[in-house]
Amino acid sequence: MPKCDELIEKFKTKSTIPPLPKVPGLDEHVRIFFNNAKLFLIETFRILHIFYGLPFNGRNATHFTSHLTWLGKNLNSNHQITKLIQQDMSWIRLISESRNALEHPEEGQKIQIFNIRIMHDNKFSLPAWSYNLSKKLQKTQGQTDLINDFDVLLHNMLHLYPHFSLIFSIFSLFYFSIL
């Protein structure tokens, strides 16, 4: 973004700075991302119901922490699936609670989206977001790079599913070979 910063610096002494481009519909794109990410997690966890009998219905489908507790009790805390979900629970809950905060904002459950803008130091800023998820996650985050954070969340989701698939394939081979 050095070119944008250069443009801003060039026009700083003039009476106006040309308008910066915006990401059209950024708020809606963020909402859609979190809705789809949460749906992805729900469907991924549904597989645990099929393979391990995890109680899973419309009411508890998004209770990811409860799913982890159930897996720890019924599979044991050293099972590969239990350990994998335990390791990933922080970003899983971040997705889930971010979606909830966007759909049902309240004190301690808020997300702010910031489009491309000029910051107070006359520097160009890419899309950013901040959140206060202190009500359920005891997490807050000041403005941070939206694109980078979404990249990390996508990476995590895309790596969770193959791990599940591999473990389920091994489970199926073992289970069906003894029948």
C-alpha positions in Angstrom: 0.0 0.0 0.0 3.0 2.4 -0.3 1.4 3.9 -3.5 -1.7 4.9 -1.5 0.4 6.3 1.3 2.4 8.2 -1.3 -0.8 9.7 -2.8 -2.0 10.7 0.6 1.3 12.4 1.4 1.3 14.2 -2.0 -2.2 15.7 -1.4 -1.7 16.4 2.3 -0.7 20.0 1.6 -3.7 20.5 -0.7 -7.2 21.2 0.5 -8.5 17.7 -0.3 -7.3 14.2 -0.7 -8.9 12.1 -3.4 -11.4 9.6 -2.1 -10.0 6.2 -1.3 -11.6 3.1 -2.8 -13.9 1.1 -0.5 -14.8 -2.5 -0.4 -18.4 -2.5 -1.5 -20.7 -4.3 1.0 -17.8 -5.1 3.4 -20.1 -5.5 6.4 -22.3 -7.9 4.6 -19.3 -9.9 3.3 -18.0 -10.3 6.8 -21.5 -11.4 8.0 -21.7 -13.9 5.2 -18.2 -15.2 6.0 -19.0 -15.8 9.7 -22.4 -17.4 8.8 -20.8 -19.8 6.4 -17.8 -20.5 8.6 -20.2 -21.4 11.5 -22.3 -23.6 9.2 -19.1 -25.3 8.0 -18.2 -26.1 11.7 -21.7 -27.4 12.4 -21.5 -29.8 9.5 -18.0 -30.9 10.4 -19.1 -31.6 13.9 -22.1 -33.5 12.6 -19.7 -36.1 11.3 -18.8 -36.8 15.0 -22.4 -37.7 15.6 -22.3 -40.2 12.7 -19.0 -41.8 13.8 -19.1 -41.5 17.6 -22.7 -40.9 18.6 -22.1 -37.3 19.7 -25.5 -36.0 20.8 -26.3 -33.6 18.0 -29.6 -31.9 17.2 -30.8 -28.4 16.3 -30.6 -27.2 19.9 -27.0 -28.2 20.6 -25.4 -28.2 17.2 -23.4 -25.0 18.0 -22.4 -25.9 21.5 -18.8 -26.7 20.6 -17.5 -26.6 24.1 -20.1 -29.1 25.2 -19.2 -31.3 22.3 -15.6 -31.3 23.4 -16.6 -32.1 27.0 -18.8 -35.0 25.7 -15.9 -36.3 23.5 -13.5 -36.1 26.5 -15.8 -38.2 28.6 -16.9 -40.7 26.0 -13.8 -41.1 23.9 -11.3 -40.0 26.5 -9.2 -36.9 26.6 -6.2 -38.6 24.8 -8.3 -39.6 21.8 -7.0 -38.0 18.6 -10.3 -36.2 17.8 -10.6 -34.9 21.4 -7.0 -33.5 21.3 -7.5 -32.0 17.8 -10.7 -30.2 18.8 -9.1 -29.1 22.2 -6.2 -27.6 20.3 -8.5 -25.8 17.8 -11.3 -24.7 20.2 -10.1 -21.1 20.5 -10.6 -20.3 16.9 -13.7 -22.5 16.6 -15.3 -20.4 19.4 -14.0 -17.2 17.9 -15.9 -18.0 14.7 -19.0 -19.1 16.5 -19.2 -16.1 18.9 -18.2 -13.6 16.2 -21.2 -14.8 14.1 -23.4 -14.5 17.2 -22.1 -11.0 17.9 -22.9 -9.9 14.4 -26.4 -11.4 14.5 -27.2 -10.5 18.1 -25.0 -7.6 19.3 -25.1 -6.7 22.9 -22.8 -5.5 25.6 -19.8 -7.8 25.6 -20.7 -9.2 22.2 -19.9 -6.7 19.6 -17.9 -6.6 16.4 -16.9 -3.5 14.4 -15.8 -3.5 10.8 -13.7 -0.8 9.3 -13.4 -0.3 5.6 -10.4 1.1 3.8 -9.6 4.5 5.3 -7.1 7.2 6.2 -5.9 6.9 9.7 -5.2 9.8 12.1 -1.5 9.8 11.0 -2.6 10.2 7.3 -1.6 6.6 6.5 -3.7 4.3 4.4 -5.4 1.4 6.3 -6.7 -1.8 4.8 -10.0 -3.3 6.0 -9.9 -4.0 9.7 -12.1 -5.3 12.5 -12.2 -5.2 16.2 -14.2 -7.2 18.7 -15.4 -7.4 22.2 -16.5 -11.0 23.0 -15.9 -10.6 26.7 -19.4 -11.9 27.6 -18.8 -15.5 26.5 -15.1 -15.7 25.5 -13.4 -13.1 27.8 -11.7 -11.9 24.6 -11.3 -8.4 23.2 -9.2 -7.3 20.2 -8.5 -3.8 19.0 -8.4 -3.0 15.3 -6.5 -5.7 13.5 -6.1 -6.7 9.8 -9.4 -8.3 8.6 -7.9 -9.9 5.5 -5.0 -11.5 7.5 -7.3 -12.8 10.2 -9.8 -14.2 7.7 -6.9 -15.9 5.9 -5.9 -17.6 9.2 -9.4 -18.7 10.0 -9.9 -20.1 6.5 -6.5 -21.9 6.8 -7.6 -23.4 10.1 -11.0 -24.6 8.7 -9.4 -26.0 5.6 -7.0 -28.0 7.7 -9.5 -29.2 10.3 -11.6 -31.1 7.8 -8.8 -33.2 6.3 -7.7 -34.1 9.8 -11.2 -35.3 10.6 -11.4 -37.2 7.3 -8.1 -39.0 7.9 -9.1 -40.1 11.5 -12.5 -41.2 10.3 -11.0 -43.2 7.4 -8.7 -45.0 9.9 -11.7 -45.5 12.2 -13.8 -47.0 9.3 -11.0 -49.3 8.2 -10.6 -50.6 11.7 -14.3 -50.8 12.6 -15.5 -52.4 9.4 -12.6 -54.8 9.2 -13.6 -56.4 12.5 -17.3 -56.8 11.5 
